[in-house]
Amino acid sequence: MARGGVNKAVVQIARAAILARGEHPSIDAVRIEMGNTGSKTTIHRYLKELDDSDSRRGVSHEALGDELAELVTRLAHRLQEQAQEPIDRAQAQYEQLKTQLQAQLSEAQQTLSGLQQDLEIQATALHQESANLESTRSMLQTEQTRNAALNQACSDFELRLKDRDEQIRSLEEKHLHARDALEHYRSATKEQREQDQRRHEGQLQQVQMELRQAQQSALVRQDEITQLHRDNERVLSENRALAKEIHQVNEQQKKLGQHNQQLSHQVSQLEGERTLLQERLRVATHEGEALKKAQADTQHAVTALTMRAMKAEAALESLKALKDAETPVTPAPTDE
């Protein structure tokens, strides 16, 4: 069965085109001329009818060939124009679309290149900022550890100062007891001397015996005072050592404050460089402020401890001077 569009006229046109080229219009040649369409049986039937029609009319092959050639030429030219028109439109649309796509591709490549450069720059900056932030955090943790150690040392110093205060209080109580005993001894001695002056000579031996006992008691008191002096000197030595340790702690606190200032400056620089890291840098800044506050508290505590140590040392000096002034002179025995 022949396909739609394969009829006698189409076969006639193909046959005329083959004859115009001076070739034999065989079934295969006609079929190829029509674009490999139609069955060979149908083409053979149409070719036979055309040959019979040409024989009946008696038309010469040359005249028929010229007429058909002209007809085929016009038809071919017309078909070529009709076929070329959509091809030209499609070609123009293709060229236009190709130009647009090339322009878009070039723009997209430039945009992609710029974005890749920006991404590389941002990645490098982010990596650097992350490294700086980690370094800052490490330094902050180190300083926090040092601050905790200093706080512990200050607590130990406070305990030691409390012990020193207890020792000083005990020494003061001993000193008060010794002074009361000395006052009592002086009063008793004075009263005894007045009685000795009024009594008769027969009571002299008893008075001398009491004086010897009083002298022995005074020697005992003198030994106690000497021991108190030694205790005071030992406490003074320990206070000097404690003051030296407090001075070292103050130096460490000063260095720690300098480090904290440097850290605060670095954190402030990090805050203005990358918007993405502002929140993290804000946390680091808060931690630095908390560390400054803790350091200030520690500094105030150390200052208070230093003032207490100075007051204790001044009290001990006053106590020593008072004891030196109140040391009794052993009275010589009187002969009547």
Secondary structure, 3 states (H helix, E strand, C coil): CCCCCCCHHHHHHHHHHHHHCCCCCCHHHHHHHCCCCCCHHHHHHHHHHHHHHHHHHCCCHHHHHHHHHHHHHHHHHHHHHHHHHHHHHHHHHHHHHHHHHHHHHHHHHHHHHHHHHHHHHHHHHHHHHHHHHHHHHHHHHHHHHHHHHHHHHHHHHHHHHHHHHHHHHHHHHHHHHHHHHHHHHHHHHHHHHHHHHHCCHHHHHHHHHHHHHHHHHHHHHHHHHHHHHHHHHHHHHHHHHHHHHHHHHHHHHHHHHHHHHHHHHHHHHHHHHCHHHHHHHHHHHHHHHHHHHHHHHHHHHHHHHHHHHHHHHHHHHHHHHHHHHHCCCCCCCCCC
